[in-house]
């Protein structure tokens, strides 16, 4: 989204927070009203709302499609039109070399050597920049004019420099080339336009001038992403309203229908299934990002390129349509009878009856509520700890794909796949493990609180380790090399190429020297080695004479660090996951049963307001502060700048991990407070095991006991 609609990180973080804003405004109301109704249907309504919102989130891609500019090619036609002097019999080579299509194609050092050969002074090869005559024409070219003729011209130039031929054959060849430009104006314009919209730039002033014309035309039309921002904001806002129901109503619904001693296992299973959602999302995102957002992809651009824009909208459509049907199933739970007996109906006349589902809160209409075993101040401290945890985790996970892509040079689609395989799966596995540990070792009271503290400390230690796992990817190296020159990559060898507006397209020569783009390498020829995959090579490069330049020559030192990072991430995610179920049970048992829904609603309200809502904004500010190169927009205003193209790898790595470590370390103080006051906290023993207490309970007035054999 950032690249397609030119959205900086700070604005995108505001969009992410739209979901939290919807959650904040609705959670208390829905938790209060929903707890007095059929909670299954409320959850179903929330799920359907989220499905519709997901589908509508993809709509900006179709409402505001990328359009090809309607170009005025008059300037290009004038540059292609050859001067009449070039058709004269006595035309000299310097006039041919001044003709832009020829000047763009022949490397500067070859032109200089040819002209020096026939100057008035005697040629001294020792004073030439490149006495060796080297050029390359390999493969098919979709972006050059009359390559066969140019090949012939290069052969003549080689013979001239060797002293075996005069200038007449070369002049005759160049005159034919000029004549073709006069006769083939339509096909030439098509070739130049194709080159101008390519995902890369090469050393061709004619093509690069057209790219500048396209940019000015787009700015003149004053494109705005306001409509896109409004649509995405509203859909995410609706999604936030929809996701209030699973937390504030779904958790108490589960708690009412499961024995306390079995809750750790049930919560573990539910949490594992819940985490399968992000795993599925990452996998869908990985597949979607392999496709170009507006097919077909420009020739030469692949999913491995840093400027690739994946089909982000496809994932929203797929998940939105897939989740509508199961969301509707929640509406078909049977209602049950309107009244019940005050006595326990599960045991009557010495015979046990089948268990029943309680879709309505059984605690709502009791005249006297027992608080049960709760931790003094546990909810307050749990909320504080949760806010700090979310401040750390939410922003980190939102911008982790950008960090991995920029810092380790991982393509977009692989980032999603790796996050699903290592981070999310490890967290899911840890969640299940934590639930079984809680039940197996009967963690209760201070034991379970101590377990949460230990898990938090171990999780922080893994992030301390990740802060030292640095490397320099290809893109990062380009950024660091541009610092001494204030990111001006123009050199004497590419000065006449017109690379000011060249897009980031890293390429390397055989020695590993990295260039911002083929244009900055001074490459004048593009060879398409494989038309099906658009595998390309760039040659005739002024900055790398006689060498082939291509992406495949680019290598970094990030592989080993990347492996260690994901290994550490897997361990940290697993450790963090083990604390989810115990932490959730502590929160659930820190309030009386009758106030669970509203307490969870207030908890969700505070966590979203003070944690989830500001987290992406805080993290975006930190991440943007490490940006080296911003994508240019039509406005010079800082607030109107585009997405960040290159970050400072050291600053990005240290600032992200230090911020996470600080927030999580502070949150441990809240965990320690809960540990101190958790002596009498009961999360495993069932109240139903105390008959006297159960007999004192007043009957609920609305039947919510539904025989399990009536549930389909």
N, C-alpha and C positions, 0 to 999 in steps of 0.2 A: 504493500500500500504506500509506504513512504516513497519508494522510487517512482511508482506510477503516477501518483498525485502530488509529488514534491512536498512531502510533509516532513518537517524536522522532528527530532525525537521529542522535544518538549510538547509539541502539539499532539503527536501520537500518544504520548503519555496521558494527556488530557482526555483523549478518546477512550483509552483503556479505563480511565477512572469514571467514565459515564456509567458503566455497569454498576460501579459501587455507589454512585449517586442515586440511581434507581433503587438499589438495595436499601440504602439508608432511609430514603423517604417512605418506603413501603413496609419494611420488616416489622416494625412495632405494631402497625395497624393490622397486618396480615396475621401475625402471631397471636394477637388478641382475639380477632374475629374468627380466624380459622380454628383456634383451639376449641371453640364452641360449636363447631360444625363437623361435617364429615371430612376428616383430615386427608383421607385417601383422594377424595375428589378435589380438594384444594391443591394437593400435590400434582394431580393430573392437569389441572388448569394451569399451574405454573410451568409444567413441562411443555404443554402445547404452546404457551406464550413464548417460551425460549426457542422452540422449533421454528415458529413463524419469524421470530426476530433473526435467527440464523440465516434463513432464506433471504430476508430483506437486506441483510448486511452485504450480500453479494451484488445487489442491484446497481450500485454506482458503476461497476464495470460495464454494464449494459446501457445505463442512462447517460453516462459520460464516456463514451468510447474514445480511444485514441484515434484522432483523425489525421490524415495526411494533408499537409498544407497545400494550398492552391498557389503554386509558385509563379512568379513572373520571371521567365527565363531570359529576358532581354539582355541583361548584363552578361550572362554566360554565352549567349549567341554572339555578342560583340567580341568577346574574348576568343571564341573559336574561329571567328571570321579572319582568314589570313590576309595580311596586307598584300596589295598587288605587287609590291617590290619583290616579294619572294618568288614570283613567277618569271622574273627577268633572268636573262642568260648570265649576266655578270654578278649575280647575287653572291655575297660573301657568307662564310660560315657564321660569323658573329650575328648577322641578321636572322639566320635560321635559329640560332641558339637563343635569340631574344623572343622568338615566338613562343607564347606561354605553354601550349601543349607539348612542344619539344623540350623546352626548358624544364618542365615538370618531370619529364621522363628520363633525361640524361643526368647522371650524377654530376655534381658541381666540379669535382676534381678531374673528371674526364673532359668536361668542356674546357676547363682551364688549361689542361695539358694540350688539347688539340689547338686551341688558339695560340698558346705559347709556341707551338711547333712552327707556326707560320707568321710569327711576329717579325718585326724588323731586326730585333736582336737575335743572336744565336741562341738556340735552345740549350739550356744546361739542365739535364735531367736530375742532377743532384739537388737542384733548388726546387724541384716540383714536390707538391704535397704527396702525390701517389703516383710514382713513375710506373708502377706495375699496372697493367690494364686487366682488370678483373670485373666481370659482370655475370649476372645469372638470369636465365630465363628458363624456368621449369614449370611444368604443369599448365593448366588452363587459367586464363585470367578473365574475370567478369567485370573488372574495374579499369581496364586499360584500353587505349585506342590503337588499333593496327599493330598488334604485337609482332606479327610476321615481318612487317616492314621495319619495325624497330630492331628486331633481331638482325636483319640484314644491315641496318645502319651501324649497329655495334660491331659487326664483323669488319666493315670498312674502317671504322675508327681504330680498331686494333691494328689493321694493316698500316694505317697512316702513322700511328705512333711507332710502329716497327720500321718505318722507312721504306716499306715495300709498295706503297701506293700513294697517289696524290689525292687531292680533295674532290676531283670531278665525280667519281662514282658515288661518294657520300652525298654530294650536293644533288645529284640526280635522284637518289633514293629519298632524300628529304623533300624534294619538290613533289614527288609522287605522294608522299605522306601529306603534304600541304594540300595538294589537289583533292585527296580523299576527304579532308576536313571540309572542303567547300562543297563536295558532292553528297556527303553522308551526314549532314547536319542533324537530321532527326535521330538516327541511330546513336550519334555521338552524345546528343543531349540525354538520351535514355541511359547510356552508360554512365555519364557523369552524375545524373540524378541517382542512379542505383548506388554509386560510390558515396554520394553525400549522405544517404540515409543508412549506410552500413554501420554496424556497432563499433567500428574502429575508424581511426583516421590515419592516413599515410601521407608521405611527402608529395603533395600535389596542390599547388596554390589554387588552381582552378576549382577543384573539388572542395577544398577547405573554405574558399570564399563563398561557395554556394551553401555550405553548412552554416556560415555566419548569416547569410541571407535568410535561411530557414529560421534560425533562432530569432532574428529581428522580426520576422513575420509573425511568429508565435507571440512575441511580446507585444507587438502592435495590436494583435487581436485580443490582448489582455485576458488570457485564460484565468479562470478562477476555480479554486477547489472548494469554495464555500458550500456549494450544493452537496458535494461529496461528504464534507465534514458534518453537515447537518444530518444527512441520512444515516451515516455511521453512528453518530452520537445518539440519535433517537432509537435506533435498533439495539444498541448496546444498553441504553437506558432501560428499554423494555426487557432485555435479557436479565438485567439486575433485579427487576421486579419479579420476574418468573422464578429466579433461583432463591427467593426468600423462603419458599415453602419446604424444600427438602430439609433445611437446617432447623427452622423453628417449629415445624409441625411433623416432619418425617422422623426425626430422632426421638421425640416423645412417643410417637406412634409405635415405633419399634420397641421402646423401653416398656410400654404398657403390655406388650404381647410376648415378652421374653423374660425368663427368670434372671435375677441379678447375677447369679453364679455363672450363667451362660452368656451374659452380655459381652464379655471380652471376645469370645469366639465369634459371636454374631457381628459385633462391630468390626472385627478384623476382616470377616468375609465381605461385609458391606463396603468397608473402606477399600478393600482390594478391588472389588468390582467397580467402585467409583473411580479408582485410579486407572482402571483400564480405559476410562474415557480419554484422559490425556494421552495415554499410549496410542489409542486408536487415532486420536487427533493428530499426533505427530506422524504416524504412519501415513494417514491420508494426506497430511501436509507435505510429506516427503514425496509422495507420488505426484501430487498436484504441482509442486514446484519443479518437477522435471519438465512440465509443459510450459510453454510461453504464455504469458497472460493474454496476448492477442494473436493467436496463430494466424498464419505461420510465422515462425521466428525469423528475424532477419538473417540472411545468409552469412555464415561465419560466427554467429553468436550461439554459444552452447550453455548448458546449465552449469558448467564449471566456471563461467566468467563472472567476475565481481559485479558487473553491471546487469546481469540477468534478472529479469522480473518474472517470477513464477506465476502460475495460475492460482493465485491466493483465493480467488472467489469460488473456485470449484469445491474446495473443502467445505465451505459454508453451505453450499447447496446440497452436497451429498449428505452431510450430517443432519442438516435441517429436515430433509425429506425422510431420512431413515428413522428419525426419532419421533415423528408424528404419530405413527401407528401404536407403538408401545405406550406412548403417553395417554392415548385414548383408553387403554385397558384399565387404567386406574379409576375410570368412571363406573366400571361395571362390578365393583364390589357390592354384595347385597347389603341392604340397609338393616335387616333384622327387625325385631318387634319393637313396639313403642313403649312397653313397660317391662320391668323385671321384678323378680322377688327380692326382698332385702337379704335373703340368705344366699349362701354360696350355691349356685346352681350346678357347679361342676361335680357335686357329690350329693345325690338324692336317693333315699331309700336304700342306702348301702351300695349303690351302683354308681360308678363313675360315668360322667358324661364326656363327650368329646370336647376338646379345647375350643375356645372361641376367639375370634378377632375382636379387638376393641378399637373401632374406628373413631369413636368419640372419647374425649378425655374423661377417664373414670374419676378423676380427682376434682373436677370442676365444681360440683354441686354439693360437696360435703360441708356441713355446717361448721365443723371444726377440723382444721387441718393440722396434722402432726408434722413437725419439721423433720423428724427422722435424724439420722446421724449425718450432720453436715460439718464441713470445716469452717471454723470461725474466720470470717473475712476471706474465705477461699475464693468466692466468686470475684471479688474486687481484684485480688492479686492475680487470679487466673486471667482476668480480662486485661490487666496491665501487661502481663507476660505475653499474652496472645497478640496484643497490639504491636509490641516490639518485634515479636517473631514475624508477624505479617509485614511490618515495615521492611524487615530484612529480606524475607523470602520472596514476597510478591514482586518487588522491583528487580531482584536478582534474576528470577526465573523469566520475567518478561523480556529482559535485555540479554539473557544468556545466548540466544541464537546469534544476535548481532556480535557479541563478544567472540564467540567461537568462529564465526565467519571471518571476522577481521583479524583476530589475534593469531589464529592457527591456520587461516587460509582454507577453511572447509567450505565447500559449496553449500548453497542453501538447502537443497534437498537432502544432502547427507547430514546436515546439522539436525534436522527434524528426526531423521532415522536414528542417529546416535543418541539424542536426548531420550527417545522412547526406549531404546535398547539398554541404556545404562542408567540414566537418572531416574526416569519414571518407573521403570520396571524394578529397580533396586528399592525405590521408595515403597512400591506396592508390596514387594516381598517382605520388607521390614515391617510394614503395617500388620501383615498376617502373623509374622513372628512375634511382634509385640503383644498381640492379642492372646496368642497361645502361651507366652511366657507369663502374662498376668494371671491367666487361669491355672496354669500348671503349678506355679509356685505360690498361688494364692496371695498375690500382692495386695495388701489392704493397708489402710491407714498410712503411716509414714513410709512403709516399704514401697508403696507405689509412687509416692511423691519423690522419694530418694532415687527411684529408678528413672523418673523423668529428668531429674537434675543431672544424673550421670550421663544419660543419653545426650542432653544438651551440651555438656562439656566435651564429649567425644565428637559430636558433630562440629563444634567450633574448631576443634583441633584439625579436622580434615580441611577446613577452609583456610586455616593458617598455612597448611602445607601447599594448597593450591595457589596461594599468593606468590609462591616462589617458582612456579612452573611457567617460566617465560620463554619466549622464542621470538624470532623475527620472520614473519611470513613475507611473501613476495610483496604484497600490498604495503605492509608496514615498512619494509625496507625502502620502497619508493618514497614514502612519507618522510622517513628519517633523513634520506639523502637530500630531500628538498628543503630541509630546515636552514642550512647555511645560505641558500639563495632566496629565502623567503618564498619557496615553492614555485620559483620560476625555472622551468625545465628547458628553456630555450638556450641553445649553445650555438657556437659558431658553425657547427656542422649541420644544424637544422634551422638556421636563422631564416632562410628563404622558403621554408616549407609552410609557414602559416599555421603553427600548431597551437595557437592561443586558446582555441575553443575545442581542442581535441579531447575526446572522452577517454576515461581511464580504461586501458586495455593492455595490461602488462605483457611484455614480450622480452625475450633474452637472446643474446648471441651464444655461440657454442662455448665461450669461456664463462658463461653465467652472468655476464653484465646485464643488469635489469634496466629496461626503459619504460617510461610512463605509457608510451603508446608506440606503434610503428612509425608514426609521424615524428616523434621525438628521437627515434633512431635514424631518421633521415631516409627511410626506406621508400623507394619510388615504384616498386613493382610488387604486386600481390599475385602469388601463384596459388590457385586452388588445386590442391593435390588430389582431393577426393570430392567430387561434386555431391555425392550422397550425404556425406557428413560435413562438408565444407571445411575439411582440414586444410589449413593454409600455411604458407610460408611467405616471408617478406624478404626481398632481396634488393640489390643495388642501393645499399644503405650508405649514406655519406658518413654516418657516425660509426659504422662497422664495415669498412670497405672490403669487398670480396667475401663477405660472410653472409650466411643465411640467418635470419632472425625469426624465431617462432616461440609460441607459448611452451612447447614441449621441452625447450632448453631451460626453463625456469624451475629451479629446485630450491627448497628452503631446509632449515634444520628443525622443523616443527614436529616431525612424525613421532619421535621418541617422547617428547614432552606431551604431545597430544594423547598418546597411549597412557602415560602416567596420569594425566589430568582426568581422563575418563575412568581409569581404575580407581583413583581417589574419589572421583565423583560418585561412582557406584557404591563404594564403601560408605561415604558420607550420607548418601541417599538412604541406604539400608539402615544405618544407625538412626538417622532422623525419623524414618518410618516407624521404628520400634516404639517411639514415644507417642505416636498419634492416639492409639486406643487408650492407654493409661491416662493421657492428658484429657481426652474426651470424657472418660468416666469420672475423673476428678471434677471436671466442670459440671457434669450432669448431677453428681451427688452433692454438690456444694449448695444446692437450693432445695427447698421443700418440693415434693412432687406436684403440688397444686399450682405452683408458679413456674414450672419448667418451661412451658412454651413462651410465656412473656419474658422470663429471665433469659432464655436463649435468644429471644427477639432483641432485647436490650443489649445483650452481649454482642450479637451480630451487628447491631446499630453502631455501637461504640467502636468495635473492631474495624468496621468498614469506614466510619467517619474519620477515625484517628490513625488507622493503619493502612487499609487497602486503598482508600481514596488518595491520600497524599503520597503513598509509596512510589508509584510510577513517576510522579512529577519530581520527587526528590532524586530518584535514581537517574531520570533523564537529564536533570541539571548536572549531576556528577559526570555522567557519560559524555554529554556535550562539551563539558569543560576540557575533555581530553582530545577534542577534534582538531585535526591539523588542516584538512582541506574540506571545504564545503562545496557542494554542488551549486553552481550559479543559477540564479533566477533573474527575472526581468527587473526586479527591484534591487537596489543597492542597500536597502534597509536590512539591518541584522535580523529583525523579526520576520522578514520575508525570505530568508535564506532557505535553501533546500535541505535535503538530507545530507548527512556527513558522509564523505567518500572515503576518507582515510583518518585513522585515529593514531595518537601516540601510544604505542603498545605498552610501554612501561607505566605511564600514567593511568591508562585504562585498567590495566591489571591490578595495580596497587590500590587505586581508589575504589574499585568495585569490591574487592575482598576485604579491605580495611573497614569500609562502611558496614559490610555484613557482619564482620567480627565484632565491631563495637556495639551494634544494636543487639546482637544475640548475647553478648556478654552482660549487657545491662539487664536483659530479660531474665537472666539466671537469678538475679536478686529477688524477683517476684517468685520464682520457683522455690527459692530457699525459704521465703516467708510461708508459702503453702506447706512446705516440708515441716516447718516448726509447729504449725497449727493443725496438722493432719493426723494427730494421734488417734482421734475417735472417728475418723472418716471411714464410712462403710460403703464399699463399692461392689462387694460380692455377695454378702448375706442377704437372703430374701426376707422382707418383712412378713411375708405370708407364713414363715415358719414360726411366728409368734401368734398362737391362736387367740390369746387374750386381746392382743392389739387388733387383730382382724375383727373380733366380735364387737369391738367398740366403734368400728367404722360405720358411719351412717351410709345408707344406701344412696346410690346415684339415682336421679329421677328419670333419666332418659336411657333407654336400653341401648347398649352398644355391644352386647355380647352376641356374636354371630357364630352359629355352629360351623365348625370347619368343614363339615360335610356339605354345607350349603355354598361354600366358596368354590368357584370354578376358575 
